[in-house]
């Protein structure tokens, strides 16, 4: 059961990491676009 809990926890953390990565990438691209215009 501990293995199953660990697997679930890893999956949740990975999904959370993907969400934050996409948000960071969006912010980074916006910053890059803004800096290019200036």
C-alpha positions as CSV (number, residue, x, y, z in Angstrom):
1,X,0.0,0.0,0.0
2,X,2.9,2.3,0.7
3,X,4.1,1.8,-2.8
4,X,0.7,2.7,-4.2
5,X,0.6,5.9,-2.1
6,X,4.1,6.8,-3.2
7,X,3.1,6.3,-6.9
8,X,0.0,8.4,-6.5
9,X,2.1,11.1,-4.7
10,X,4.7,11.1,-7.5
11,X,1.9,11.4,-10.2
12,X,0.3,14.3,-8.4
13,X,3.7,16.1,-8.0
14,X,4.5,15.5,-11.7
15,X,1.2,16.9,-12.8
16,X,1.7,19.9,-10.5
17,X,5.2,20.4,-11.9
18,X,3.8,20.3,-15.5
19,X,1.3,23.0,-14.6
20,X,3.9,25.2,-13.1
21,X,6.3,24.6,-16.0
22,X,3.6,25.7,-18.5
23,X,2.8,28.8,-16.5
24,X,6.5,29.7,-16.1
25,X,7.0,29.1,-19.9
26,X,4.1,31.4,-20.7
27,X,5.4,34.1,-18.3
28,X,8.9,33.7,-19.7
29,X,7.7,34.0,-23.4
30,X,5.7,37.1,-22.4
31,X,8.8,38.7,-20.8
32,X,10.9,37.8,-23.9
33,X,8.3,39.4,-26.2
34,X,8.1,42.5,-24.1
35,X,11.8,42.9,-23.9
36,X,12.1,42.5,-27.7
37,X,9.6,45.3,-28.3
38,X,11.6,47.7,-26.1
